[in-house]
């Protein structure tokens, strides 16, 4: 950004000098025009600098806000996950017990079918 501003300022100065040399107006009028031109250019450069600083400040505030929201969100998600796990634990235990019971019944049925009938 520094190089861009330096290049722009150099271009403005060189353009102004070229304009002064090549103009058919009297010197006093050229001086006033040059002064106005330099004042306008200085104001524009200052405006750009102010806007860049405002942008940096806004990015800093946005980054802080995102970090705060992210931290808060992660904390809430961890709480929700812990609550869900706590609530789901009895259900998971019952499902596991029923799965074991079904497995036992399947094994008994398999043994009954596999054993020779007398």
C-alpha positions in Angstrom: 0.0 0.0 0.0 2.9 2.3 0.8 4.4 1.8 -2.6 1.0 2.5 -4.3 0.6 5.8 -2.4 4.2 6.8 -3.2 3.8 6.0 -6.9 0.5 7.8 -7.0 2.0 10.9 -5.3 5.0 10.8 -7.7 2.7 10.6 -10.7 0.6 13.5 -9.4 3.7 15.7 -8.9 5.2 14.8 -12.2 1.9 15.4 -14.0 1.5 18.7 -12.3 5.0 19.8 -13.3 4.5 18.7 -16.9 1.2 20.6 -17.0 2.9 23.8 -15.7 5.6 23.6 -18.3 3.3 22.9 -21.2 0.5 25.4 -20.4 0.0 28.7 -22.2 -1.3 30.5 -19.0 0.6 33.2 -17.2 2.8 32.2 -14.2 0.6 33.6 -11.5 -2.4 31.7 -12.7 -0.3 28.5 -13.0 0.9 29.0 -9.4 -2.7 29.3 -8.2 -3.8 26.2 -10.2 -0.8 24.2 -8.9 -1.5 25.2 -5.3 -5.2 24.2 -5.7 -4.1 21.0 -7.4 -1.6 20.1 -4.7 -4.2 21.0 -2.0 -6.8 18.8 -3.6 -4.3 16.0 -4.0 -3.2 16.3 -0.4 -6.8 16.1 0.7 -7.5 13.0 -1.4 -4.3 11.3 -0.1 -5.4 12.1 3.5 -8.9 10.8 2.8 -7.5 7.5 1.4 -5.2 7.3 4.5 -8.1 7.9 6.8 -10.2 5.3 5.1 -7.4 2.7 5.2 -7.1 3.3 8.9 -10.8 3.0 9.4 -10.8 -0.2 7.4 -7.9 -1.6 9.6 -9.9 -0.6 12.7 -13.1 -2.3 11.4 -11.2 -5.4 10.6 -9.7 -5.5 14.1 -13.2 -5.1 15.6 -14.6 -7.7 13.4 -11.8 -10.1 14.3 -12.4 -9.5 18.0 -16.1 -10.1 17.5 -15.6 -13.3 15.6 -13.2 -14.6 18.2 -15.7 -13.8 21.0 -18.6 -15.4 19.1 -16.5 -18.4 18.2 -15.4 -18.9 21.8 -19.0 -18.5 23.1 -20.4 -20.8 20.4 -17.8 -23.5 21.2 -18.6 -23.3 24.9 -22.3 -23.6 24.3 -21.8 -26.5 21.9 -19.6 -28.4 24.5 -22.4 -27.8 27.1 -25.1 -29.1 24.7 -22.9 -32.1 23.7 -22.3 -33.0 27.4 -26.0 -32.7 28.2 -27.0 -34.8 25.2 -24.4 -37.5 26.2 -25.8 -37.5 29.7 -29.4 -37.8 28.5 -28.5 -40.4 25.9 -26.5 -42.6 28.3 -29.5 -44.5 29.8 -31.0 -45.0 26.4 -27.7 -46.3 25.0 -27.5 -48.7 28.0 -31.0 -50.0 27.4 -30.2 -50.5 23.7 -27.0 -52.3 24.6 -28.9 -54.6 27.0 -31.6 -55.4 24.4 -28.9 -56.1 21.8 -27.2 -58.5 24.2 -30.6 -60.1 24.9 -31.3 -60.5 21.2 -27.8 -62.0 20.7 -28.4 -64.5 23.4 -31.7 -65.5 21.9 -30.2 -65.9 18.5 -27.5 -68.1 19.9 -30.0 -70.2 21.8 -32.1 -70.5 18.6 -29.1 -71.5 16.6 -28.1 -74.1 19.1 -31.6 -75.5 19.1 -31.7 -75.7 15.4 -28.2 -77.2 15.2 -28.6 -79.8 17.8 -29.7 -83.3 16.6 -33.3 -84.1 17.5 -33.8 -87.3 19.3 
